[in-house]
């Protein structure tokens, strides 16, 4: 397994006070399962998940990412709403949604094109931009979690950052 890395490409998020407050609204969720909170330093919006990638393919991947970043203009992302991806009672994800954004989808499409040009396999799933803030294992009350999500579903959260290709984010 040393010659394989589990890789993905994402936009890192630095949480604002509003985002931290939104996450805090879910503190009672710990009563409904074993919760793992995403560290504030690890918050991100995944653009493309590559999975287990052999070291021999990393150079192809880097060329595709560099080509994508070269043609990416700065843009802002709005985070609002919340939801869940229910895997099983043993593994579920809670997330905040990303408002429809032409620039973000263009980034995703350009990356997919550049990966194809490099003959690098793409994920092939529908792009649903989101920011995972918690993972729940051993869920003991899906109904209560859904009620909590519904209660907080319409809370608007704010513009978080401007994406700067090659320069990280700027607040």
N, C-alpha and C positions, 0 to 999 in steps of 0.2 A: 504494500500500500504506500510505500515511501515515494513511488514514482507517480502518485496520483494525488491531486489536490481538489477539494470541494470548493468550487468557485461560483461567484455571482457578481454582477455589476449593479451598483446602487448609488443613489444620491443620499449622502449622509445628511441628517437633520440635526440641527442644534435646537433643542427645545426652548420655546419662549415661555414666559410665565403663563400665558393662556393655555398652552399645550400641557404644561405641568398641572394646571388646575383641572383640565379636562381629564387627565389620567387619574388624578386624585378622586374624581367623582366615582371611580370604579373600585375604590378601596374595599368596599363591602363584598366584592366578588370573591374574596378569599374564603368566605363562608360556604361557597358552592363547589369547591374543588381545590386541588393543589395548584396554586398559581405561581408562575415564574414571570416576573416583570422584566421587560426589556430594559436594560441599563440606558439611562439618558444618552450616554456616549455611543450607544449602538443603534439608536433610532435611525431608520433609513427607509427610503422608497426603492424597492427592488425594480430595476429596469429589465434585467434578464438573468435567469438562473441557469448556470451551466452544469451544475452537478459535478460528479466525479470526472475530473479532467486529467488525462495523462500529461506529464511534463512535456512530452514531445509535441503537444498541441498548444502549449502556452504562447509560443511566439506568434502563431496564427491568430490567436485570440487577442493578443496585444496589438497586432497590426490593425485588426478590425476596430478595436476600441479607440486607437489613436486616430484612425480615419473618421470615426464618428465624432470624437471630441473636436476635431479640426473644423467641422462644419456646424457646430452647435453654438447658437447665440444664447446670451443670458435670458432667463425667464423666471417668473415667480410661480409658486404653487400654492393653491388654497387647500387647506385641510378642513374638512367638515363632515359631519355625520359619523356614524360608527356601525360596526357590524361584526359578524363572526364567520369563520370558515369552520364548520363542524366536520372534523375528521371522524373520530369515534369518541366514545365516552372516555377514552384514554388520552385523547390528544385533540385539542381545539385551539384556535387562534382568535384573538380579539384584535380588531383593527379600527383605525380612523380612515375614512375615505379621502380620496384626492378628487377635487372637483374636475370635471372635464377640462382638459387643457391641450390645445392644439400643439403647442411647443413640446410638451412632454411626449405626446403620441408621435410627433415627428422624430424626436430623439430615439424612441423605441423602434420606429420603422427604419430609420437610417442605420441603427445598430443591426437590426435583422438583415438588412441589405448587405452591409459590410461583412457580417459573419458569413453570409452565403457566398460572397465574393472570395472569402478565404477558405471556403469549403468546411466551415466550422458548423457543427450541428446546432440548430436553434431549438429552444424549448418547445415551440409549437403550440403553447397554450394561449388562450385569450388574455390580453394584457388588461389586468384589473389593478391599476395603481392604488396602493394602500400603504399605511404605516402601521405595522404590527406593534402593539404596545404590551401585550401579555399573551402567554400561552398557558392553557389550563390542561392539566393532566388529572385523571381520575375524577371527572366531572360527576358531582352527585346531585345536581339540580339544573338541568338545561333550561327548564321553565323559568326559574328565578333569574338566570343569566339573561335569557331573552327579554324578560321584563325590565331588567336594568338597562339593557341595550336600547329598548324601545323608549324608556324614560329619557335617555340622553341622546337619542337619535337626531334630534333637530337642533342640537347645540352647535352654532357656528363657531369655528375656532380661530381663524385669522390667517393672513398670509404669513408664511413661515420664512421663506428665504428666496433669494435669487440664485439660480444655478449659474455658475460661471465655469465653462469648460476649461479644464486644466488648472483651475484656480480654486476649486472647492466651492463653498457657498459664501455669500455675502449677505449680511442682515441689513 
